[in-house]
Amino acid sequence: MARFNFDAQLDHSSRKLRLQTLVRLRWLAVGGQSLTVLIVAFWLHFPLPLVSCAILIGALAAANFALTATFPATQRVQPLAALALLSLDLLQLSALLFITGGLANPFAPLICVPVIISFASQPLRHSLTLMALAVLSTSVLMLTPLPLPWYPDKTEVLATHPVMQQGVWCAIASTMLFAAFYVYRVSREASLLAEALAATELVLQREKHMSQLDGLAAAAAHELGTPLATISVVAREMERELGDDDRFREDVQLLRSQSERCRDILKRLTSLPSEDEAHMRRLPLSSMIEEVLAPHREFGIALELIEKSGREHEPVGNRNAGILYGLGNLIENAIDYAREKVTITVEHDSERVTIVIEDDGAGYAPDVLTRIGEPYVTKRQQESRAGGLGLGLFIAKTLLERSGATLRFENRGGDQPGARISIVWPRALLDAQATK
């Protein structure tokens, strides 16, 4: 059974933002900032440093124009370049907030946005650097001497108490920390899942390809039969004519014996099932189990098969590469961790088909048991041997669930150490006769 070794620690530097994504987000920021400044200055009639605001907003727009003119829209931004662009966005927003009241400005929490974008798409070290810059900028905003724009004809001046500013600082910092951690975890899990599902599709395509080779081999044998027969006839005639000549006797005999050998090989190939023979693609449950167990009988671990319901009236379904690979991988994992024996129990009735795989190893660790079946979960209670419970188990679980199975992972409990995996299908999904 083929195994896949993937590093659980993905290289997040390979997840690069498209430049067009950053450009569009910047245009959104330019539009929002411009609209806000216009509303505050000309609708609410608050005194505002319009020239300074226009310079800062214009600088962001000019940078956007320069990026659009210099690079194609499909350009992928390297992590260091993305850090520079997001840092520029952060500093531009901080400067705009600094001249419009600092932390007293109700738009101050927007300083979290570049940090959240970075944690969703960039390597962790770059994102932490941007977060440190954001925290420093938020701290500087507490010290701004410029007041929040307010009604000019009011006698009292709207001032924010230092304690209130400290509270706002804490709120922004905690929001930034929580949101960054959340999007980082979600993004990382999505990346792991995407790569694991891609590997699952590759495995399934490989298994389907292997199952199709039987038909291709039979077709090739049929096509090669005629030229090989001609070679055999010519070799026989040569042997008859040159049999008394010691110079050619051994060569002719070798040619004829090898042609006979090729003919025997082709005869075996032509006996393989072809893709067009539907009845040859049918596989009884007992035959499916035997096919899955066969490659694993020589690993020094005893395989015990218990057929509780016998073979009478057993379901007969179509060959499914996903089921064969999934069951084989689960059994292989059980063998990896078993001490002496792996038990496979098969049971079927009119409603469902159940296969239980048990080993006498150490069982699952409690922290692993709650996350079993996720990509890259790779530990048990004892040190692992070859393989593990990582991507291979995820692929097996995914393929079996696609076939309609329900899986349950647990420890055997009591005085019986080891792990237990229960796979249950509705009988109709495994019985081709029931679907007619």
C-alpha positions as CSV (number, residue, x, y, z in Angstrom):
1,M,0.0,0.0,0.0
2,A,1.4,3.3,-1.0
3,R,2.1,5.8,1.8
4,F,2.4,9.5,1.7
5,N,4.8,11.5,3.9
6,F,3.8,15.2,4.1
7,D,5.3,17.7,6.5
8,A,2.7,19.0,8.8
9,Q,4.4,22.3,9.0
10,L,3.5,23.9,5.7
11,D,5.6,26.6,4.2
12,H,3.3,29.6,4.5
13,S,5.6,31.7,2.4
14,S,4.2,29.8,-0.6
15,R,0.8,31.4,0.1
16,K,1.2,34.7,-1.8
17,L,-1.3,37.4,-2.2
18,R,-2.3,38.6,-5.7
19,L,-1.3,42.2,-6.2
20,Q,-4.8,42.9,-7.5
21,T,-6.3,41.9,-4.2
22,L,-4.2,44.5,-2.3
23,V,-4.8,47.1,-4.9
24,R,-8.6,46.7,-4.7
25,L,-8.5,46.8,-0.9
26,R,-6.5,50.0,-1.1
27,W,-9.0,51.6,-3.5
28,L,-11.7,50.7,-1.0
29,A,-9.7,52.4,1.7
30,V,-9.1,55.5,-0.5
31,G,-12.8,55.7,-1.2
32,G,-13.8,55.2,2.4
33,Q,-11.4,57.7,3.8
34,S,-12.3,60.3,1.1
35,L,-16.0,59.9,1.8
36,T,-15.5,60.2,5.6
37,V,-13.4,63.4,5.3
38,L,-16.0,65.0,2.9
39,I,-18.9,64.2,5.2
40,V,-17.1,65.5,8.3
41,A,-15.9,68.7,6.6
42,F,-18.8,69.7,4.4
43,W,-21.9,68.0,5.9
44,L,-21.1,68.1,9.7
45,H,-19.0,71.3,9.2
46,F,-16.4,70.2,11.7
47,P,-13.0,71.9,11.4
48,L,-10.6,69.5,9.8
49,P,-7.0,69.7,8.4
50,L,-8.2,69.1,4.9
51,V,-4.9,69.7,3.2
52,S,-3.0,67.2,5.4
53,C,-5.8,64.7,4.9
54,A,-5.9,65.2,1.2
55,I,-2.1,64.7,1.0
56,L,-2.2,61.4,3.0
57,I,-5.2,60.0,0.9
58,G,-3.6,61.2,-2.3
59,A,-0.3,59.5,-1.4
60,L,-2.2,56.2,-1.0
61,A,-4.0,56.6,-4.3
62,A,-0.7,57.6,-6.1
63,A,1.0,54.5,-4.7
64,N,-1.9,52.4,-6.0
65,F,-1.7,54.0,-9.5
66,A,2.1,53.2,-9.5
67,L,1.6,49.6,-8.6
68,T,-1.1,49.2,-11.2
69,A,1.0,50.8,-13.9
70,T,4.2,48.9,-13.0
71,F,3.0,45.3,-12.4
72,P,0.4,43.1,-14.0
73,A,-2.8,42.4,-12.2
74,T,-1.9,38.7,-11.8
75,Q,1.4,39.5,-10.1
76,R,2.0,37.4,-6.9
77,V,3.4,39.5,-4.1
78,Q,6.4,38.0,-2.2
79,P,6.0,37.9,1.6
80,L,8.5,40.7,2.2
81,A,6.9,42.9,-0.4
82,A,3.5,42.2,1.1
83,L,4.8,43.2,4.5
84,A,6.1,46.5,3.1
85,L,2.8,47.3,1.3
86,L,0.7,46.5,4.4
87,S,3.1,48.5,6.6
88,L,2.6,51.5,4.3
89,D,-1.1,51.1,4.6
90,L,-0.9,50.9,8.4
91,L,1.3,54.0,8.6
92,Q,-0.9,56.0,6.3
93,L,-4.0,55.2,8.3
94,S,-2.2,55.9,11.6
95,A,-1.1,59.3,10.3
96,L,-4.6,60.1,9.2
97,L,-5.9,59.1,12.7
98,F,-3.1,61.1,14.4
99,I,-4.2,64.4,12.8
100,T,-7.9,63.7,13.5
101,G,-8.0,62.9,17.2
102,G,-6.0,59.8,17.6
103,L,-7.7,57.1,19.7
104,A,-10.7,59.4,20.3
105,N,-11.5,59.0,16.6
106,P,-14.3,56.3,16.2
107,F,-12.5,54.9,13.2
108,A,-9.4,54.0,15.2
109,P,-10.2,50.2,15.3
110,L,-9.6,50.1,11.6
111,I,-5.9,49.9,12.4
112,C,-6.5,46.2,13.0
113,V,-7.4,45.6,9.3
114,P,-3.8,45.3,7.8
115,V,-2.8,43.0,10.6
116,I,-5.8,40.7,10.0
117,I,-5.0,40.6,6.3
118,S,-1.4,39.7,7.0
119,F,-2.3,36.9,9.4
120,A,-4.8,35.5,6.9
121,S,-2.3,35.2,4.1
122,Q,1.4,35.8,5.1
123,P,4.1,33.9,7.0
124,L,3.8,34.1,10.8
125,R,7.1,36.0,11.3
126,H,6.0,38.7,8.9
127,S,2.6,39.0,10.5
128,L,4.1,39.3,14.0
129,T,6.3,42.1,12.7
130,L,3.3,44.0,11.3
131,M,1.4,43.5,14.6
132,A,4.3,45.0,16.6
133,L,4.2,48.0,14.3
134,A,0.5,48.3,14.7
135,V,0.8,48.2,18.5
136,L,3.5,50.9,18.4
137,S,1.3,53.0,16.1
138,T,-1.7,52.6,18.4
139,S,0.5,53.7,21.4
140,V,1.6,56.8,19.5
141,L,-2.0,57.7,18.8
142,M,-2.6,58.1,22.5
143,L,-0.1,61.0,22.5
144,T,-1.6,63.1,19.7
145,P,-2.0,66.8,20.5
146,L,-4.6,67.3,17.8
147,P,-8.2,67.3,19.0
148,L,-11.0,65.2,17.5
149,P,-13.0,67.4,14.9
150,W,-16.0,68.8,16.7
151,Y,-18.6,71.6,16.6
152,P,-16.6,74.9,16.6
153,D,-19.3,77.0,18.1
154,K,-19.6,74.9,21.3
155,T,-18.1,76.4,24.4
156,E,-16.8,73.1,25.8
157,V,-14.1,71.2,24.1
158,L,-14.6,67.5,23.5
159,A,-11.7,65.8,25.2
160,T,-11.2,62.2,26.0
161,H,-10.0,61.3,29.5
162,P,-6.6,59.5,29.6
163,V,-8.2,56.5,31.3
164,M,-10.7,56.3,28.4
165,Q,-7.9,56.4,25.9
166,Q,-6.1,53.6,27.7
167,G,-9.3,51.6,27.6
168,V,-9.6,52.2,23.8
169,W,-5.9,51.2,23.4
170,C,-6.6,47.9,25.3
171,A,-9.7,47.3,23.3
172,I,-7.9,47.7,20.0
173,A,-4.9,45.6,21.1
174,S,-7.1,42.8,22.3
175,T,-9.3,42.9,19.2
176,M,-6.2,42.8,17.0
177,L,-4.8,39.8,19.0
178,F,-8.0,37.8,19.0
179,A,-8.9,38.5,15.3
180,A,-5.3,37.8,14.2
181,F,-5.1,34.5,16.0
182,Y,-8.6,33.4,14.7
183,V,-7.9,34.2,11.1
184,Y,-4.4,32.6,11.3
185,R,-5.9,29.3,12.6
186,V,-8.7,29.3,10.1
187,S,-6.4,30.1,7.2
188,R,-3.8,27.4,8.3
189,E,-6.5,24.7,8.7
190,A,-7.9,25.6,5.3
191,S,-4.5,25.3,3.7
192,L,-3.9,21.9,5.4
193,L,-7.3,20.7,4.3
194,A,-6.8,21.9,0.8
195,E,-3.5,20.0,0.4
196,A,-4.8,16.9,2.1
197,L,-7.9,16.9,-0.2
198,A,-5.6,17.3,-3.2
199,A,-3.5,14.3,-2.1
200,T,-6.8,12.4,-1.6
201,E,-7.8,13.1,-5.2
202,L,-4.4,11.9,-6.4
203,V,-4.7,8.7,-4.4
204,L,-8.1,8.0,-5.8
205,Q,-7.0,8.7,-9.4
206,R,-4.0,6.4,-8.9
207,E,-6.2,3.5,-7.6
208,K,-8.7,4.0,-10.5
209,H,-5.8,3.9,-12.9
210,M,-4.5,0.7,-11.4
211,S,-7.9,-0.9,-11.6
212,Q,-8.1,0.0,-15.3
213,L,-4.8,-1.6,-16.2
214,D,-6.4,-5.0,-16.3
215,G,-8.5,-4.1,-19.3
216,L,-5.6,-2.4,-21.0
217,A,-3.3,-5.4,-20.4
218,A,-5.9,-7.7,-21.9
219,A,-6.3,-5.4,-25.0
220,A,-2.5,-5.3,-25.4
221,A,-2.3,-9.1,-25.2
222,H,-4.9,-9.4,-27.9
223,E,-3.1,-7.1,-30.2
224,L,0.2,-8.8,-29.7
225,G,-1.1,-12.3,-30.2
226,T,-0.9,-12.2,-34.0
227,P,2.7,-11.0,-34.5
228,L,3.8,-13.4,-31.7
229,A,2.2,-16.3,-33.4
230,T,4.0,-15.4,-36.6
231,I,7.3,-15.4,-34.7
232,S,6.6,-18.8,-33.3
233,V,5.8,-20.3,-36.7
234,V,9.0,-18.8,-38.2
235,A,11.1,-20.0,-35.2
236,R,9.7,-23.6,-35.7
237,E,10.5,-23.6,-39.4
238,M,14.0,-22.3,-38.6
239,E,14.5,-25.0,-36.1
240,R,13.4,-27.7,-38.6
241,E,15.8,-26.3,-41.3
242,L,18.8,-25.6,-39.1
243,G,18.4,-28.2,-36.5
244,D,21.5,-30.1,-37.6
245,D,23.7,-27.0,-37.8
246,D,25.6,-26.7,-34.5
247,R,26.2,-23.0,-35.2
248,F,22.5,-22.0,-35.0
249,R,20.9,-24.8,-33.0
250,E,21.1,-23.2,-29.5
251,D,20.1,-19.7,-30.8
252,V,17.0,-21.1,-32.6
253,Q,16.0,-23.2,-29.6
254,L,16.3,-20.1,-27.4
255,L,14.3,-18.0,-29.8
256,R,11.5,-20.6,-29.8
257,S,11.5,-21.1,-26.1
258,Q,11.2,-17.4,-25.4
259,S,8.4,-17.0,-27.9
260,E,6.6,-19.8,-26.1
261,R,7.1,-18.0,-22.8
262,C,5.7,-14.8,-24.3
263,R,2.7,-16.7,-25.5
264,D,2.0,-18.1,-22.0
265,I,2.3,-14.6,-20.5
266,L,-0.1,-13.2,-23.0
267,K,-2.5,-16.1,-22.4
268,R,-2.6,-15.1,-18.7
269,L,-3.1,-11.4,-19.5
270,T,-6.0,-12.2,-21.8
271,S,-7.7,-14.0,-18.9
272,L,-7.9,-10.7,-16.9
273,P,-11.2,-8.9,-16.7
274,S,-11.9,-6.2,-19.2
275,E,-13.6,-2.9,-18.5
276,D,-16.6,-3.9,-20.6
277,E,-17.4,-7.1,-18.6
278,A,-19.6,-5.8,-15.9
279,H,-20.0,-9.1,-14.2
280,M,-16.2,-9.3,-13.6
281,R,-16.3,-5.9,-11.9
282,R,-18.7,-7.3,-9.2
283,L,-17.0,-8.0,-5.9
284,P,-18.6,-10.0,-3.0
285,L,-18.0,-8.6,0.4
286,S,-15.8,-11.5,1.4
287,S,-13.7,-11.2,-1.7
288,M,-13.2,-7.5,-1.1
289,I,-12.0,-8.2,2.4
290,E,-9.6,-10.9,1.2
291,E,-8.3,-8.5,-1.5
292,V,-7.6,-5.8,1.1
293,L,-5.9,-8.2,3.6
294,A,-3.7,-10.1,1.1
295,P,-0.9,-7.5,0.8
296,H,-0.6,-7.3,4.7
297,R,-0.2,-10.9,5.7
298,E,3.7,-10.9,5.5
299,F,4.4,-8.1,8.1
300,G,4.9,-10.4,11.2
301,I,1.5,-9.4,12.7
302,A,-1.3,-12.0,12.8
303,L,-4.4,-11.0,10.9
304,E,-7.6,-12.6,12.3
305,L,-10.8,-12.4,10.2
306,I,-14.1,-13.0,11.9
307,E,-17.1,-13.2,9.7
308,K,-20.1,-13.1,12.1
309,S,-22.8,-13.3,9.4
310,G,-21.1,-15.9,7.2
311,R,-21.0,-15.6,3.4
312,E,-24.5,-16.6,2.7
313,H,-26.6,-13.7,1.3
314,E,-23.6,-11.4,1.6
315,P,-23.7,-8.1,-0.4
316,V,-22.1,-8.1,-3.8
317,G,-21.1,-4.6,-5.0
318,N,-19.1,-2.9,-7.8
319,R,-15.4,-2.7,-7.3
320,N,-14.6,0.7,-5.6
321,A,-11.0,1.8,-5.6
322,G,-11.7,4.3,-2.8
323,I,-13.1,1.6,-0.5
324,L,-10.2,-0.8,-1.2
325,Y,-7.6,1.9,-0.6
326,G,-9.3,3.3,2.5
327,L,-9.7,-0.1,4.2
328,G,-6.2,-1.1,3.3
329,N,-4.8,2.0,4.8
330,L,-6.7,1.6,8.1
331,I,-5.5,-2.0,8.3
332,E,-1.9,-0.9,7.6
333,N,-2.1,1.7,10.3
334,A,-3.4,-1.0,12.7
335,I,-0.5,-3.3,11.8
336,D,2.0,-0.5,12.4
337,Y,0.9,-0.1,16.0
338,A,-0.2,-3.7,16.9
339,R,2.0,-5.8,19.1
340,E,0.9,-9.3,17.9
341,K,-2.5,-9.3,16.3
342,V,-5.0,-7.3,14.3
343,T,-8.6,-8.5,14.3
344,I,-11.0,-7.6,11.4
345,T,-14.7,-8.4,12.2
346,V,-17.2,-8.3,9.4
347,E,-21.0,-8.4,9.9
348,H,-23.9,-7.7,7.6
349,D,-27.7,-7.8,7.8
350,S,-30.5,-6.5,5.7
351,E,-29.9,-2.9,6.8
352,R,-26.2,-2.3,7.2
353,V,-22.7,-3.7,6.7
354,T,-20.2,-3.3,9.5
355,I,-16.4,-3.8,9.5
356,V,-14.5,-3.4,12.8
357,I,-10.7,-3.2,12.8
358,E,-9.0,-3.7,16.2
359,D,-5.3,-3.9,17.2
360,D,-3.6,-4.9,20.5
361,G,-1.3,-1.8,20.6
362,A,-1.3,1.1,23.0
363,G,-4.4,2.8,21.6
364,Y,-5.0,6.4,20.9
365,A,-3.8,9.2,23.1
366,P,-6.8,11.3,24.5
367,D,-5.7,14.4,22.7
368,V,-5.4,12.6,19.4
369,L,-8.7,10.8,19.8
370,T,-10.6,14.1,19.8
371,R,-8.9,15.2,16.5
372,I,-8.7,11.8,14.8
373,G,-9.1,12.0,11.0
374,E,-7.9,15.6,10.7
375,P,-4.9,16.1,8.3
376,Y,-1.5,15.6,9.9
377,V,-2.5,14.2,13.2
378,T,0.5,12.0,13.7
379,K,0.8,10.7,17.3
380,R,-0.3,7.8,19.4
381,Q,0.6,7.0,23.0
382,Q,3.8,5.3,22.1
383,E,6.5,6.1,19.7
384,S,5.4,5.3,16.2
385,R,7.0,2.9,13.8
386,A,6.9,3.3,10.0
387,G,4.0,5.5,8.9
388,G,1.6,7.1,11.4
389,L,-1.9,8.6,11.8
390,G,-1.4,11.6,9.6
391,L,-2.4,12.3,6.1
392,G,-2.9,8.6,5.2
393,L,-5.6,8.2,7.8
394,F,-7.3,11.4,6.6
395,I,-7.3,10.2,3.0
396,A,-8.7,6.8,4.1
397,K,-11.4,8.5,6.2
398,T,-12.3,10.8,3.4
399,L,-12.5,8.1,0.7
400,L,-14.6,5.8,2.9
401,E,-17.0,8.7,3.9
402,R,-17.4,9.5,0.2
403,S,-18.6,5.9,-0.3
404,G,-21.3,6.5,2.3
405,A,-19.6,5.0,5.4
406,T,-19.7,6.3,8.9
407,L,-16.5,5.9,10.9
408,R,-15.9,5.8,14.6
409,F,-12.5,5.8,16.3
410,E,-12.1,4.7,19.9
411,N,-10.0,2.7,22.3
412,R,-11.0,-0.8,23.1
413,G,-11.2,-0.2,26.9
414,G,-11.3,-2.6,29.8
415,D,-8.5,-5.1,30.0
416,Q,-8.1,-5.1,26.2
417,P,-5.5,-2.5,25.1
418,G,-5.5,-1.2,21.6
419,A,-7.6,0.9,19.2
420,R,-10.8,0.1,17.4
421,I,-12.2,1.6,14.2
422,S,-15.8,0.9,13.2
423,I,-16.9,1.4,9.6
424,V,-20.6,1.2,8.9
425,W,-22.4,1.4,5.5
426,P,-26.1,1.2,4.7
427,R,-26.3,-2.2,2.9
428,A,-27.9,-0.6,-0.2
429,L,-24.6,1.3,-0.9
430,L,-22.5,-1.9,-1.0
431,D,-25.1,-4.2,-2.7
432,A,-25.4,-3.8,-6.4
433,Q,-28.5,-6.0,-6.4
434,A,-30.3,-3.7,-4.0
435,T,-29.8,-0.7,-6.3
436,K,-31.5,-2.2,-9.2
